[in-house]
Amino acid sequence: MKTADPATSHLRGSRRLAEYGFDGVTLLILPAALFVLLLFIYPFLYGLVHSFIPKSGAWYANYAKFFSDPYMYGTILLTLQLALPVTLVNVALSVPIAMRVRLMRHQRVLTTILVVPITLGTVLVAEGMLNYLGPQGWFNRVLMTIGLIDHPVRLVHNYTGVFLSLVITGFPFTFLLALSMISGIDPALEHAAATLGARARQRFQQVILPLILPGLAVTFCLSFVDAFSVFPSAVILGAPAGETRVLSIAASQAAFEQYDYSFASAIAMIMAVVQFGIVAIILTARSLFYKGPAGAGKG
C-alpha cells in the first residue's frame, strides 16, 4: 500500500485553496480585514442598531427629534460650510505647490517642512494658534505695536480660527497625495508637449491635469471626510454653541452631557450618511466627466 507524499498532498491542498481564491496573498489580507472588521465595521453596525433604540418613543424617535429641531439639523449646514471650503482650499493649494516643489533641488527638505503640522497633531496646532493669533498673541501685539490696528483682530473662537486650523492640519495630507501623483507622471509627456509649442499653462491643462484628475477626486473625498469630522479645533478655536457647532459637537453633547447614547448614535449615523453622500457625488462626477484611455477606446 502506497503512502501519500506529504509534499504532494500539500501542493494539492494549495491548488484547491487557489481554486477558491485563497492563495498566499489573500491570506496576508486577513489580518487587515480582521482589523477593519473589529475597529470600523462592527462599531458602525452597533451604532446603527443602537440609533434605532431610543430612550422613549418609536424606533425612529431619535431621527425625528433631530430633524424637528432647527438647532440640531442646522449643524449639518454649519459642518458643510466649514468642511467644503477647507477641502477646496487645500486641494487648490496643494497642486500648484506640488508642481513647484517637484522641480526644486531640495525637494525632501521642503516636503519635510510642509508636512510638519501632521506630526504636531490637531490639539497642539490649536493651542499654538491660540497663543499666536489670540487677542494677546504675538500677531495682534506686533500689529498694535507698529500702529496698524487699534484693537486686536478676532481670529480665534470663531469660524476663521477653525478654518485656518483645518487648512494648516489638512494641507500636508493633500499636498503629499498631489505630489505623489504629479511626480509619477512621465516627464517625457511634458517634454513632448513643449517641443510641440505648448506653454507651461497649456501643458498643465492638457497633459498633467487630465492625468491627475481622478486622483484629485479621491484626494478631495479623503480631505473632505477629514474636515467634516472636525472636533478638537471646533471646540478649542471655535464657538461650540454658535457658528462652529458642528455635528461632532452635537453628538458629543448628546453622549457625554445628556447621557443619551442612542441619540448620539443617530447623530453619528447622520454624519456618515452626509459624508457618504458627498463622496458618492464626487466619485460619480469623476466617472461621468473623466474619460481616460479605457473610456475613449469604448467609443
Secondary structure, 3 states (H helix, E strand, C coil): CCCCCHHHHHHHHHHHHHHCCCCHHHHHHHHHHHHHHHHHHHHHHHHHHHHCCCCCCCCCHHHHHHHCCHHHHHHHHHHHHHHHHHHHHHHHHHHHHHHHHCCCCCHHHHHHHHCHHHHHCHHHHHHHHHHHHCCCCHHHHHHHHCCCCCCCCCCCCCHHHHHHHHHHHHHHHHHHHHHHHHHCCCHHHHHHHHHCCCCHHHHHHHHHHHHHHHHHHHHHHHHHHHHHCCCHHHHHCCCCCCCCCCHHHHHHHHHHCCCCHHHHHHHHHHHHHHHHHHHHHHHHHHHHHCCCHHHHHHC
